[in-house]
Amino acid sequence: MPQLPLKELLDKAHNGKLVLPEFQREFVWKPSDVLKLLSSLLNNYPIGGLLFMENNAGYAYQSLDGAPDVTNSTEANKDLVLILDGQQRITSCYRAFINSITSTKNPGRYYFDFEKYSALNTNERSEIEGSRVEEFLTFKPKKEVEQKIKTSADEMSLGLFPLDIILGYPRGTDYSKWLSDYSFSKSNGEKLEFGRRSNIQAEFIKKFIERITGYQVHYEEIRRDASSEVICTVFETINTTGKRLTVFDLLVARCYAKGLKLREELLSAIEENVYINHFDPEGEEICPIALPKIIALMDNRQCKRSELLTLPAEIIQLQWGKAVAALESALQLLSTQLGAVSLRFIPQKDIIPPLAVITSHKKWIGNEPQVKKLKKWYWRCIFSSYFSGSPDSSTVRTVKEWTDDSGWLDNDTNEPEVVKNFSFFDNILDDVARVDNSIYLGIMSSILSTSPCDFGKDRTLVGSGNQASWNSIEDHHIYPKGLLASHGIKGEEANQISNRTPILQETNQIIKNKAPDYYLKDTSICKIAINNNDLQKHLIDCDIISTPFSKDIYKQFINSRKQLLIGRIVRLVEQDPITSGDE
């Protein structure tokens, strides 16, 4: 693996030759994180390899936070190197050893407490290794620096050695002159004391400063002719701890170079659209994945990643408004009619792009027959996990099946594959206990679509009919886990979907581990005892649940509710189940 001196690396960043691609997220490390990295450098520990890419003039870029701004001139800057992996480490080094005062986030300066170090005896100084080095490092915010540590004289009076003079010559001094002046000022003309301090100075330079001036950074570099898909794949592979790079991030950089500020467009879409804002207020969950797919599907009925990565900026700009409107409409439909009232209750997120394209198509008029067909298709997709295997292929096929000439929008007999070939068994709910399972979420959202009442005092409606409840819903264990655990019922047996229903978080917390025959009649919880009418929309048998708890009663309850849930699935998919074991 090739290597480069740290000083040369930071000089490149300062001179605008080592930059960040526009798709990189912002610098997020706090000063405490930077101090840990500086401790590793002063210990001469490795800080991991970096990944660079030769600029192919296809991506917009930006300087490191705090470095001089660079111009996005594709002709003049083809020799730039982009940082794919290592932004946090490189920016931290730049802040410490070059400049952090003008940075936009946590501006200030990093210091080594040389006075504290000098006060130690020889043996104590020799033992400063590993995590102890961090004890001597400190960060001072910009306001404090400008008020109390403006000059080298101020630094010396406090005994704070600034790290930004190790590799440079700011404020008229370098590390050698600073240390000599410090030793002289602290010696008060005494030769022996000056000699002692000069020895400490030489020891400090050898022990710490030379580790920085000679530090070598290992890196790999991707050639400029690498495809966008390769870059995205590499970034996803190496970026296992932070946010993953998305297709949208790469499109942001490409579009920026063409004058289209896609991230600003996204922020405007979030601000201006109620349902997009509700489901994805930060623009990190649905929008970056769904919008490029919707645009590509509208333009050429494609949505594979390789095709999305090559979307021209002109096409994105042309289709952007339509795609945003389509996404807003699809999310409104999901939340108000299909019970997916928040991000966590969407059974399959990959269904969003085709749903958006179908309902925004010129042939879609949204009358009762079309909505009925759409719901049948939707629930058959959910209860067959249709988009779990090859979501991109299923998406393209779905859009064609609906919108082609003589497609399902035109011809009632030309059913999509998932509608025509759908079937399910009566044991579909067996082993369904994971909250991220599409069948689990399908059941929960189907209950929410009917707007059942909460079990609490106010009998608040939860679900599609009450938007105020959407962010306060939890999937409640009808027979609480603590109660079941005390009787040896744990794991999937306790967590299965047949023992879950949506209620408000506050009510769930009040119920705690009480048995349902108790909490459904407890007026301190419910105010008025819950009856069969209240429980019907939750698909709960009132007679069984009102009986005092026992293992046999719990078993009866699960069997009863499973049948009620199966009945709900039958009504949604408009098909009876196949008996388990039948061919």
Secondary structure as UniProt FT lines:
FT   STRAND          3..5
FT   HELIX           6..14
FT   TURN            15..16
FT   STRAND          18..21
FT   TURN            22..23
FT   HELIX           31..42
FT   TURN            43..44
FT   STRAND          50..54
FT   STRAND          61..62
FT   TURN            65..66
FT   TURN            74..79
FT   STRAND          81..85
FT   HELIX           87..97
FT   TURN            101..102
FT   STRAND          108..113
FT   HELIX           114..118
FT   HELIX           122..126
FT   HELIX           130..136
FT   STRAND          137..141
FT   HELIX           142..148
FT   HELIX           152..158
FT   STRAND          160..162
FT   HELIX           163..165
FT   HELIX           170..172
FT   HELIX           175..187
FT   TURN            188..189
FT   HELIX           191..204
FT   HELIX           205..209
FT   HELIX           210..213
FT   STRAND          216..222
FT   TURN            224..225
FT   HELIX           228..238
FT   HELIX           247..257
FT   TURN            258..259
FT   HELIX           262..272
FT   HELIX           274..279
FT   TURN            281..282
FT   HELIX           287..300
FT   HELIX           305..308
FT   TURN            309..310
FT   HELIX           313..337
FT   HELIX           343..345
FT   HELIX           349..351
FT   HELIX           352..360
FT   TURN            362..363
FT   HELIX           368..383
FT   TURN            384..387
FT   HELIX           391..403
FT   TURN            405..406
FT   TURN            408..410
FT   TURN            412..413
FT   HELIX           417..420
FT   TURN            426..431
FT   TURN            435..436
FT   HELIX           438..448
FT   TURN            449..450
FT   TURN            457..458
FT   TURN            464..465
FT   HELIX           467..472
FT   STRAND          473..477
FT   HELIX           481..485
FT   TURN            486..488
FT   HELIX           492..495
FT   HELIX           497..499
FT   STRAND          500..504
FT   HELIX           505..511
FT   TURN            512..513
FT   HELIX           516..519
FT   TURN            520..521
FT   HELIX           523..526
FT   HELIX           532..536
FT   TURN            537..539
FT   HELIX           542..545
FT   HELIX           551..573
FT   TURN            580..581
//
